[in-house]
């Protein structure tokens, strides 16, 4: 499933904030009959998924502000899509090595911040051609973020509820994109495209920064909760058995 953000209207909303318990088949967390699920850590970065870049996708910034042709506009937007493909392929290899969900989540947040940096950098370019490498790098980060988010969701949502979970998250992404078009169009009546692109990038970075601390606390709490269970067998082995 490719969660593409090449339209850049809202790069930061993907899921509601969930609680932080592991849900790998836990009967208390999964209700196959009711289809309920708890996204846990998978939901935390979702608060920040699709909010950055309302004006960048519409051709106004690229074609009018930067004075580029339709061919250049297609090249620029296509570079983000190409980056998504490359990022998905590159980071899929890395994702296999990240067995800890907290590390996977942290990597996803870092890549999400990279997407927002690409949008912010777009506001400073004097010519559309310079957007190509910037958007290519942003697309790579976007593709990697997709891989980490989807893998995290698959790990933490019970199998019986995964279809519904992906549908809910996907609907949130697409709905946010539609809202981004509407808000971006209204804002263009009040301000020039360049400061709006910069503002979208800054807003995205602020949202990512805002969720970093809660995510760290959640990861530490979950790891701490797993430590006693992991240490219990060793402690039992260390206890001498009574002699007969």
C-alpha positions, -999 to +999 in steps of 0.1 A: +000+000+000+016+032-011+007+062+010+018+089-014+022+124-004+033+139-037+002+162-036+017+175-004-014+192+009-012+177+043+017+156+052+009+149+088-021+130+099-025+093+097-042+078+127-057+086+160-035+083+191-037+048+205-027+034+238+007+018+242+001-018+249+013-046+227-016-062+208+000-092+192-030-115+196-038-104+231-075-114+236-081-083+257-070-061+228-085-079+199-121-086+194-125-104+161-162-104+163-165-067+169-135-058+147-119-037+174-083-029+175-058-008+194-031+007+173-008+013+202+025+027+191+013+026+155-011+054+163+013+079+178+031+090+147-001+090+130-011+122+146+015+137+123+011+122+089-004+144+063-004+181+071+026+197+054+024+214+021-010+225+011+001+249-017+030+229-031+010+204-051-012+227-070+006+241-100+004+277-087+037+276-068+056+257-094+041+272-125+033+308-115+056+317-086+086+299-102+075+305-138+080+269-150+064+250-178+039+222-176+068+198-185+088+210-155+058+207-133+054+171-143+091+165-137+090+180-102+059+161-091+071+129-107+104+132-087+085+128-054+067+097-068+100+082-079+115+090-045+086+070-029+094+040-050+131+042-042+125+048-005+102+019-002+127-004-018+157+009+002+140+010+036+123-023+032+157-039+037+164-019+068+130-025+083+137-062+085+166-055+109+144-033+133+128-059+155+121-034+182+088-015+176+102+016+194+132+018+171+109+013+141+086+041+153+116+065+159+129+059+124+095+066+110+093+099+128+127+109+116+117+102+080+085+121+085+105+151+096+126+147+065+095+150+044+086+182+061+122+195+056+118+189+019+087+209+019+103+237+038+133+237+016+110+240-015+100+274-004+135+288-007+143+277-043+146+304-070+140+280-099+118+249-103+147+227-115+161+229-080+129+213-066+137+180-084+165+168-060+147+182-030+114+164-039+133+133-048+149+132-013+115+140+002+099+112-017+126+087-005+118+098+031+081+094+024+086+059+009+106+048+040+080+062+063+053+043+045+073+011+050+079+016+087+043+028+094+027-002+076+051-027+092+044-012+126+007-014+120+009-050+108+029-060+139+007-044+165-028-049+152-043-084+155-046-103+122-084-103+124-086-065+126-058-055+102-081-050+072-102-026+091-072-009+106-056-002+073-089+010+059-094+035+088-058+048+085-061+051+047-094+069+050-078+094+074-050+100+050-072+106+020-096+127+040-068+149+052-056+153+017-090+165+006-091+189+035-056+201+025-068+211-010-097+230+005-076+248+031-048+255+007-071+270-019-086+293+007-052+304+021-040+312-015-067+339-015-050+355+015-013+350+010+013+342-017+022+306-024+059+308-012+052+317+024+024+292+026+047+264+014+072+275+041+045+277+067+033+242+058+068+228+062+073+245+096+039+233+108+048+198+099+081+200+118+064+214+148+038+186+149+066+160+146+085+177+174+054+177+195+049+140+194+086+131+200+084+134+238+051+114+242+065+087+219+097+084+239+078+081+271+056+055+256+085+035+243+103+036+276+072+026+295+065-003+272+101-015+274+101-012+312+069-033+314+086-060+294+117-062+315+102-080+345+087-106+323+120-111+305+140-113+338+116-137+356+129-170+341+165-161+349+155-152+385+137-185+389+167-204+376+190-186+401+168-197+430+182-229+445+158-258+445+151-274+480+171-305+486+154-337+495 
